[in-house]
Amino acid sequence: MEKDSAVTWKFRGSEKVKESCTYSISRVVVEVMKHVIAGEKIIHLGIGDPSSVPCFRTAIAAEDAIIHALRSATFNSYSPTAGLPQARSSIAEYLSRDLPDKLSADDIYLTVGARQAIEVVLTVLARPGANILLPRPWYPLYEAFVAFTGLEARHFDLLPEKGWQVDLDAVKNLADDNTVAMVIINPGNPCGNVFTHEHLKNIAETAEKLGILVMADESYGHLAYGSTPFTPMGVFGSVVPVITVGSLSKRWFVPGWRLGWIAVSDPTCILQGSEIVKSIKGNIDICSHPTTFTQGALPQILEKTAGEFYSKSTGILREDADICYDLLKQIPCIACPRKPDGSMFVMVKLHISQLEDIKDDMEFCTMLAKEESVIVLPGFILGMRNWLRITFAQEAETLKDGLGRMKAFCLRHAKKM
């Protein structure tokens, strides 16, 4: 019932929030799923959360560490704002295994998942007139937070014909005196690529010449199973300042545990001089913090997770990637430019002109959901209209079933020659 009043109310919803919400994968997936017929078995190839898939259960050592931390009754209080000292030290040690310049606990800041880490870093970088260089296809969370903070987004392409490498010529042309950073995601979401050591070196050298830092999203760090091994961007911290975001979510398949981190690789102390590190500390001081018992479990999770867990996980992802790539080649109207060799995604081109009654990628996804109960993500939300992102982290038979249904759908809607 509306209140009858002559009062003129002064408040209204935020336009920045309204704009930021347009970059939500969850919103698009919910919209697609509305078209599924009730009672049908859904095959979800739309989001990067395989935690409910039996073959991707997290390590028993990780579960035991959480249980022990809870039952110890020593992690029920607030934690220091940057995180428990022992948790920060364990992350520093874990990351330093692959770095020439070792990190200390003071270089690590714990966050509520990588999502909050991204928000903190972008907030710190935002100043009037500043711009940031983002990849296309993109991970929409960056677009959302950039819109919210007021940073200007400038986009460089990832080149499918070159294994989704960064178009470094575009980076050079886009940057100006107000450019503060460039973002890379490695292993790639949404492309499933892994950057070579040489390419990362070229990125670092380009960023150094431009006088900008590199923000490296390594949420899928070490989920590499092709011919290119994972190299952390922090390897090049002596060339260019690197701020890395990461989390437990993907390598351990526990996104619900909400523990991430910011790691500062800056052996030449450039970021200290620019007060970036001071600003990160200040932002962390006024943020929510990850649960204390999860922080308390972290040292044991990192120390006691067996190598067999990691090798088994990447082995399953490798098998899934092979199945996905082989079956996609059999589907008319879809082109897969490259077999994925990292993360759990693949980007495929949708040839709309070969379909009879489908006008774009969103309509493809909603009709696929309605007719076959298969969920995939339309590329428009990733900055690539008439492309699709497929998440292949599934049991092998489920993946085959889902892609089989997609093939049947495409054959049914193919233009008659």
C-alpha positions as CSV (number, residue, x, y, z in Angstrom):
1,M,0.0,0.0,0.0
2,E,1.5,3.3,-1.1
3,K,1.7,6.1,1.5
4,D,-0.2,9.2,0.5
5,S,2.2,12.1,1.3
6,A,3.2,15.4,0.0
7,V,6.8,14.8,1.1
8,T,9.4,14.9,-1.6
9,W,11.8,12.1,-0.7
10,K,15.5,12.8,-1.4
11,F,16.9,9.3,-1.8
12,R,17.2,7.1,-4.9
13,G,19.0,4.0,-6.0
14,S,22.6,4.2,-7.1
15,E,23.2,4.5,-10.9
16,K,26.7,3.0,-10.4
17,V,25.3,-0.1,-8.7
18,K,22.7,-0.4,-11.5
19,E,25.5,-0.2,-14.2
20,S,27.7,-2.7,-12.3
21,C,24.9,-5.3,-12.0
22,T,24.7,-5.5,-15.8
23,Y,28.1,-7.4,-15.6
24,S,26.8,-10.4,-13.5
25,I,27.4,-13.9,-14.7
26,S,24.9,-15.1,-12.0
27,R,22.2,-12.9,-13.4
28,V,22.6,-14.2,-16.9
29,V,22.8,-17.9,-15.7
30,V,19.6,-17.4,-13.7
31,E,17.9,-15.9,-16.8
32,V,19.0,-18.8,-18.9
33,M,17.8,-21.4,-16.3
34,K,14.3,-19.9,-16.3
35,H,13.7,-21.6,-19.6
36,V,14.5,-25.2,-18.3
37,I,11.4,-27.3,-18.2
38,A,10.7,-28.4,-14.6
39,G,11.6,-32.0,-13.9
40,E,14.2,-32.4,-16.6
41,K,17.8,-33.4,-15.6
42,I,19.9,-30.3,-16.0
43,I,23.5,-30.5,-17.2
44,H,25.3,-27.4,-16.0
45,L,28.2,-26.3,-18.2
46,G,27.7,-22.7,-17.3
47,I,29.6,-21.8,-14.1
48,G,33.1,-22.5,-12.7
49,D,32.1,-24.4,-9.6
50,P,32.5,-28.2,-9.8
51,S,32.5,-28.6,-6.1
52,S,29.4,-30.8,-6.2
53,V,30.9,-33.1,-8.8
54,P,32.1,-36.2,-7.1
55,C,35.4,-36.5,-9.0
56,F,36.3,-32.9,-7.9
57,R,35.8,-33.4,-4.1
58,T,38.4,-31.4,-2.2
59,A,41.4,-33.0,-0.5
60,I,40.7,-34.9,2.7
61,A,43.6,-33.1,4.3
62,A,41.8,-29.8,3.6
63,E,38.6,-31.1,5.2
64,D,40.5,-32.4,8.2
65,A,42.3,-29.1,8.6
66,I,39.0,-27.2,8.8
67,I,37.5,-29.7,11.3
68,H,40.7,-29.5,13.5
69,A,40.6,-25.7,13.4
70,L,37.0,-25.6,14.4
71,R,37.3,-28.1,17.2
72,S,40.5,-26.4,18.6
73,A,38.3,-23.5,19.8
74,T,41.2,-21.2,19.2
75,F,39.8,-19.5,16.0
76,N,36.5,-18.2,17.2
77,S,37.6,-14.5,17.6
78,Y,38.1,-11.7,15.1
79,S,41.4,-12.0,13.2
80,P,43.8,-9.2,12.5
81,T,42.5,-7.2,9.5
82,A,45.2,-8.4,7.1
83,G,44.8,-12.0,8.3
84,L,46.3,-14.3,10.9
85,P,50.1,-14.1,10.9
86,Q,50.5,-17.8,10.5
87,A,48.1,-17.9,7.6
88,R,49.8,-15.0,5.8
89,S,53.2,-16.7,6.4
90,S,51.9,-20.0,4.9
91,I,50.6,-18.3,1.8
92,A,53.9,-16.4,1.4
93,E,55.8,-19.7,1.6
94,Y,53.4,-21.5,-0.8
95,L,53.7,-18.8,-3.4
96,S,57.5,-18.3,-3.0
97,R,58.1,-21.9,-4.1
98,D,57.8,-20.6,-7.7
99,L,59.4,-17.2,-7.3
100,P,63.0,-16.0,-7.5
101,D,62.3,-13.2,-5.0
102,K,60.7,-14.7,-1.9
103,L,57.6,-13.2,-0.3
104,S,57.1,-12.5,3.4
105,A,54.0,-12.5,5.5
106,D,54.0,-8.7,5.1
107,D,53.4,-9.1,1.3
108,I,50.2,-11.0,1.8
109,Y,46.7,-9.8,2.6
110,L,43.9,-12.3,3.2
111,T,40.5,-11.6,1.7
112,V,37.0,-13.0,1.4
113,G,37.8,-14.9,-1.8
114,A,39.5,-13.6,-4.9
115,R,36.4,-11.5,-5.6
116,Q,37.1,-9.2,-2.6
117,A,40.8,-9.1,-3.5
118,I,39.9,-7.8,-7.0
119,E,37.6,-5.2,-5.5
120,V,40.2,-4.0,-3.0
121,V,42.9,-3.6,-5.7
122,L,40.7,-1.8,-8.2
123,T,39.4,0.5,-5.4
124,V,43.0,1.3,-4.5
125,L,44.0,2.1,-8.1
126,A,41.0,4.3,-8.8
127,R,41.6,8.0,-8.9
128,P,40.0,10.8,-10.9
129,G,40.8,10.4,-14.6
130,A,42.6,7.1,-14.2
131,N,42.2,4.2,-16.7
132,I,43.0,0.5,-16.6
133,L,43.7,-2.0,-19.4
134,L,41.5,-5.1,-19.3
135,P,41.4,-8.2,-21.5
136,R,38.6,-9.0,-24.0
137,P,37.1,-11.6,-23.6
138,W,36.8,-10.5,-20.0
139,Y,35.8,-11.8,-16.7
140,P,32.8,-9.6,-15.9
141,L,33.7,-9.0,-12.3
142,Y,36.4,-6.6,-13.5
143,E,33.9,-4.7,-15.6
144,A,31.5,-4.4,-12.6
145,F,34.1,-3.1,-10.2
146,V,35.7,-0.8,-12.7
147,A,32.2,0.8,-13.4
148,F,31.6,1.1,-9.6
149,T,34.9,2.7,-8.8
150,G,34.9,5.1,-11.7
151,L,38.0,3.8,-13.4
152,E,37.9,4.0,-17.2
153,A,38.1,0.6,-18.8
154,R,40.2,0.2,-22.0
155,H,40.2,-3.2,-23.6
156,F,42.9,-5.1,-25.4
157,D,42.1,-8.3,-27.3
158,L,43.2,-11.8,-26.5
159,L,44.0,-13.3,-29.9
160,P,42.4,-16.7,-30.5
161,E,44.6,-17.4,-33.5
162,K,47.7,-17.0,-31.3
163,G,46.4,-19.2,-28.4
164,W,44.6,-16.3,-26.7
165,Q,47.8,-14.3,-26.2
166,V,47.7,-10.6,-25.2
167,D,47.7,-8.2,-28.2
168,L,50.7,-6.2,-26.9
169,D,50.5,-3.8,-29.8
170,A,47.0,-2.9,-28.7
171,V,48.3,-2.5,-25.1
172,K,50.9,0.0,-26.2
173,N,48.4,2.0,-28.3
174,L,45.7,2.1,-25.5
175,A,48.0,3.3,-22.7
176,D,48.5,7.0,-21.9
177,D,49.7,9.1,-19.0
178,N,46.5,8.2,-17.0
179,T,46.9,4.5,-17.4
180,V,47.6,2.9,-14.0
181,A,47.6,-0.9,-14.6
182,M,46.9,-3.8,-16.9
183,V,45.1,-7.0,-15.9
184,I,45.9,-10.5,-17.0
185,I,44.1,-13.7,-16.0
186,N,46.4,-16.8,-16.1
187,P,45.4,-19.6,-16.5
188,G,42.6,-18.0,-18.5
189,N,39.0,-17.5,-17.6
190,P,37.1,-17.6,-19.9
191,C,39.6,-18.9,-22.6
192,G,41.3,-21.9,-21.0
193,N,44.7,-20.7,-22.1
194,V,48.0,-20.7,-20.2
195,F,50.6,-18.0,-21.0
196,T,54.1,-19.1,-21.8
197,H,57.1,-17.8,-19.7
198,E,58.3,-15.9,-22.8
199,H,54.9,-14.2,-23.3
200,L,54.7,-13.2,-19.6
201,K,58.2,-11.7,-19.9
202,N,57.0,-9.7,-22.9
203,I,54.0,-8.5,-20.9
204,A,56.3,-7.4,-18.0
205,E,58.7,-5.6,-20.3
206,T,55.8,-3.8,-22.0
207,A,54.3,-2.7,-18.7
208,E,57.6,-1.5,-17.5
209,K,58.0,0.7,-20.6
210,L,54.6,2.1,-20.0
211,G,55.2,2.7,-16.3
212,I,52.2,0.7,-15.2
213,L,51.8,-2.2,-12.8
214,V,50.5,-5.7,-13.7
215,M,47.5,-7.1,-11.8
216,A,47.7,-10.8,-12.2
217,D,44.6,-12.9,-11.5
218,E,45.9,-16.4,-10.7
219,S,42.7,-17.8,-9.2
220,Y,43.2,-20.9,-11.4
221,G,47.0,-21.0,-10.7
222,H,48.5,-24.5,-11.3
223,L,45.4,-25.8,-13.0
224,A,47.5,-26.3,-16.1
225,Y,47.6,-29.6,-17.9
226,G,48.7,-29.0,-21.5
227,S,52.2,-28.5,-22.9
228,T,52.7,-25.0,-21.3
229,P,53.5,-25.1,-17.6
230,F,52.0,-22.5,-15.3
231,T,54.4,-19.6,-14.6
232,P,53.3,-17.0,-11.9
233,M,53.5,-13.4,-13.0
234,G,55.4,-12.6,-9.8
235,V,58.5,-14.2,-11.4
236,F,58.9,-10.9,-13.2
237,G,58.4,-8.7,-10.1
238,S,61.9,-7.3,-10.4
239,V,61.0,-6.0,-13.9
240,V,57.6,-4.5,-13.1
241,P,55.5,-4.3,-9.9
242,V,53.0,-7.2,-9.7
243,I,49.9,-7.5,-7.6
244,T,48.6,-11.1,-7.7
245,V,45.1,-12.2,-6.6
246,G,44.4,-15.8,-5.8
247,S,42.3,-18.1,-3.6
248,L,41.7,-21.6,-2.3
249,S,38.5,-21.8,-4.4
250,K,39.7,-23.3,-7.7
251,R,42.7,-25.5,-7.0
252,W,41.0,-27.0,-4.0
253,F,37.4,-26.8,-5.5
254,V,36.0,-25.0,-2.4
255,P,34.6,-21.7,-3.6
256,G,32.2,-21.7,-0.6
257,W,35.1,-21.5,1.8
258,R,35.7,-17.9,0.7
259,L,39.4,-17.5,1.3
260,G,41.5,-15.5,-1.1
261,W,44.6,-13.3,-1.0
262,I,46.5,-10.4,-2.4
263,A,50.2,-10.9,-2.9
264,V,52.6,-8.0,-3.6
265,S,55.7,-8.9,-5.7
266,D,57.7,-5.7,-5.6
267,P,61.3,-6.4,-4.7
268,T,62.4,-3.0,-5.8
269,C,59.8,-1.3,-3.5
270,I,58.2,0.8,-6.3
271,L,54.7,0.3,-4.9
272,Q,55.9,1.3,-1.4
273,G,57.0,4.7,-2.8
274,S,53.7,5.2,-4.6
275,E,51.7,4.4,-1.4
276,I,49.8,1.6,-3.2
277,V,50.7,-0.9,-0.4
278,K,49.7,1.6,2.2
279,S,46.4,2.1,0.4
280,I,45.8,-1.7,0.3
281,K,46.4,-1.9,4.0
282,G,44.0,0.9,4.6
283,N,41.3,-0.6,2.4
284,I,41.7,-4.0,4.1
285,D,41.3,-2.3,7.5
286,I,37.7,-1.3,6.6
287,C,36.7,-4.5,4.8
288,S,35.1,-7.7,6.0
289,H,37.5,-10.5,6.7
290,P,37.6,-14.3,5.9
291,T,36.4,-16.5,8.6
292,T,39.0,-17.0,11.3
293,F,38.8,-20.8,11.5
294,T,39.4,-21.0,7.7
295,Q,42.5,-18.9,8.1
296,G,43.5,-21.1,11.0
297,A,43.2,-24.2,8.8
298,L,45.2,-22.7,6.0
299,P,48.8,-23.7,7.1
300,Q,47.7,-27.3,7.4
301,I,45.8,-27.2,4.1
302,L,48.9,-26.0,2.2
303,E,51.3,-28.2,4.1
304,K,49.4,-31.5,4.1
305,T,47.5,-31.6,0.8
306,A,49.2,-34.4,-1.1
307,G,50.7,-34.1,-4.5
308,E,48.5,-37.0,-5.6
309,F,45.4,-34.7,-5.1
310,Y,46.8,-32.1,-7.5
311,S,47.9,-34.6,-10.1
312,K,44.6,-36.4,-10.0
313,S,42.7,-33.1,-10.4
314,T,44.7,-31.9,-13.4
315,G,44.5,-35.4,-14.9
316,I,40.7,-35.3,-14.8
317,L,40.6,-31.8,-16.2
318,R,43.0,-32.9,-19.0
319,E,40.7,-35.8,-19.9
320,D,37.6,-33.5,-19.8
321,A,39.4,-31.0,-22.0
322,D,40.2,-33.7,-24.6
323,I,36.6,-35.0,-24.6
324,C,35.2,-31.5,-24.9
325,Y,37.5,-30.5,-27.8
326,D,36.9,-33.7,-29.7
327,L,33.1,-33.5,-29.3
328,L,32.9,-29.8,-30.1
329,K,34.6,-30.5,-33.5
330,Q,31.6,-32.7,-34.4
331,I,29.0,-30.0,-33.7
332,P,27.9,-27.9,-36.7
333,C,27.7,-24.1,-36.3
334,I,30.4,-24.2,-33.5
335,A,34.1,-23.6,-34.0
336,C,36.7,-24.1,-31.2
337,P,39.9,-22.2,-32.0
338,R,42.1,-24.0,-29.5
339,K,42.0,-26.9,-27.1
340,P,42.1,-25.6,-23.6
341,D,45.2,-26.3,-21.5
342,G,44.3,-24.6,-18.3
343,S,41.5,-23.7,-15.9
344,M,38.1,-25.4,-16.7
345,F,36.7,-23.4,-19.6
346,V,36.7,-23.1,-23.4
347,M,35.5,-20.3,-25.6
348,V,33.8,-21.4,-28.9
349,K,32.6,-19.3,-31.8
350,L,28.9,-19.6,-32.7
351,H,28.1,-19.3,-36.4
352,I,24.7,-17.8,-36.1
353,S,24.3,-17.6,-39.9
354,Q,24.1,-21.4,-40.1
355,L,21.1,-21.6,-37.7
356,E,17.5,-21.3,-38.9
357,D,15.7,-19.5,-36.2
358,I,18.3,-18.2,-33.6
359,K,19.4,-14.6,-33.7
360,D,22.2,-14.4,-31.2
361,D,24.1,-16.2,-28.4
362,M,21.6,-15.4,-25.6
363,E,18.8,-16.9,-27.6
364,F,20.9,-19.9,-28.4
365,C,21.5,-20.5,-24.7
366,T,17.9,-20.0,-23.6
367,M,16.6,-22.3,-26.4
368,L,19.2,-24.9,-25.6
369,A,18.1,-24.8,-21.9
370,K,14.5,-25.2,-22.9
371,E,14.9,-28.0,-25.4
372,E,17.8,-29.9,-23.9
373,S,18.2,-28.7,-20.3
374,V,21.9,-27.9,-20.9
375,I,23.3,-24.7,-19.5
376,V,26.1,-22.8,-21.2
377,L,27.1,-19.1,-20.8
378,P,26.4,-16.7,-23.7
379,G,29.5,-14.8,-24.8
380,F,28.0,-11.3,-24.7
381,I,28.5,-11.1,-20.9
382,L,32.2,-11.8,-21.6
383,G,32.5,-9.1,-24.3
384,M,32.2,-11.6,-27.2
385,R,28.8,-11.6,-28.9
386,N,27.9,-14.9,-30.6
387,W,30.5,-16.8,-28.7
388,L,29.9,-19.3,-25.9
389,R,31.8,-20.2,-22.7
390,I,31.6,-23.9,-21.9
391,T,32.7,-25.2,-18.4
392,F,33.9,-28.8,-18.9
393,A,34.7,-29.7,-15.3
394,Q,32.3,-32.6,-15.0
395,E,32.1,-36.3,-14.8
396,A,33.2,-37.6,-18.2
397,E,29.8,-39.3,-19.0
398,T,27.9,-36.2,-18.0
399,L,30.1,-34.0,-20.2
400,K,29.5,-36.4,-23.1
401,D,25.8,-36.3,-22.5
402,G,25.7,-32.5,-22.4
403,L,27.7,-32.0,-25.6
404,G,25.7,-34.8,-27.3
405,R,22.5,-32.8,-26.5
406,M,24.1,-29.7,-27.8
407,K,24.9,-31.4,-31.1
408,A,21.4,-32.7,-31.4
409,F,20.1,-29.2,-30.8
410,C,22.4,-27.6,-33.5
411,L,21.4,-30.3,-36.0
412,R,17.8,-29.6,-35.3
413,H,18.1,-25.9,-35.9
414,A,20.6,-26.0,-38.8
415,K,19.6,-24.2,-41.9
416,K,18.5,-26.6,-44.6
417,M,20.9,-26.6,-47.6
